[in-house]
Amino acid sequence: MTEQPHRLEERIGELERGFSSYLAVYDERGPFRRAGQLEHHVATLRRWQEVGRDPIAAVRDEVFVRSLYQTLRAWGIGVRSSRIRPLPDFWAALRSHEERFGALAETTISDSDLLDRGIGARVWELIERLDIIENEARLVALTKTLHHILPRLVVPIDRAYTGRFFGWSPVVMQTRQHQRFTEMFAVFNRLAQAVDLDSEVGDGWRMSPAKLIDNAIVAYCMTELPMPDAAPKRRAGKYVPLRELLSRSAGTVELSFAELDELVEGLPPSARNYREWWANATRNPQAHAWLDAGKKVTIVNLSRERVRFTPMAS
């Protein structure tokens, strides 16, 4: 479900007014601290600077492309359900779109005529056509990729935090992705014009203007939109995010295994191989997640890798 427009307007206004403060919160306690996440990101943007801040030169440069590939892996692309192409194919895909990158080289997210020039549609065309991952849900992986090639224009989108800011659940973020991107891109452009991004650029996570918008949104969610206290975890463990998602959904919910991979950081092999794993049995830790949410598994299709959760009363 999408957030009410007036509530989103309030959030945008609060973010504009407290932009610098939210950046400081991100600097102090940003959530992305796994080994390599920051280091590879910084190395990639430094190489982008070394090749002249030119996206065409960047995607022709082996050092940059290898660094970008490592960054995406560190950021979780290709590790779970986002299956990234092998490095040679990845590089070839980037090279096949270098003219499109070059045409956007001087464009920034703060340009006042960005929407009038149809830049969002041109970025979406890259998201849709750049063949570097195998899964259909492309928004997160492709904006994270494009951010490093066009770091002054493309804001890296995060399913959990960006979606929460706009009032979308992780599942909703996977649907109608063109529409989601168009809405987000307009808000990013509005924010970029309302604040002085250039004065906030620095080192580490602050190396690019577009990343600053992401940093502020993440920090806003951490401080103003914390996740609600969960019900007792019992034995659900890693499946707490699944329980929280199902608890927020009043009716039937159908998910792909790929979506569940993202949600719980990887389903075990038995979930794909054995129907018994999906039994509504209290002895199973995973079952506690959907039973605690008032749901039961009614259909599981191992060949199509999909599962349906239905309210208990149904």
Secondary structure by P-SEA (a helix, b strand, c coil): ccccaaaaaaaaaaaaaaaaaaaaaaacccccccccaaaaaaaaaaaaaaacccaaaaaacaaaaaaaaaaaaaacccccccccccaaaaaaaaaaaaaaaaaacccccccccccccaaaaaaaaaaaccccccccccaaaaaaaaaaacccccccccccaaaaaacccccccccaaaaaaaaaaaaaaaaaaaccccccccccccccaaaaaaaaaaaaaaccccccccccccccccaaaaaaaaaacccbbbbcaaaaaaaaccccccccccccccccccccaaaaaaaaacccccccccccbbbbbbcccc
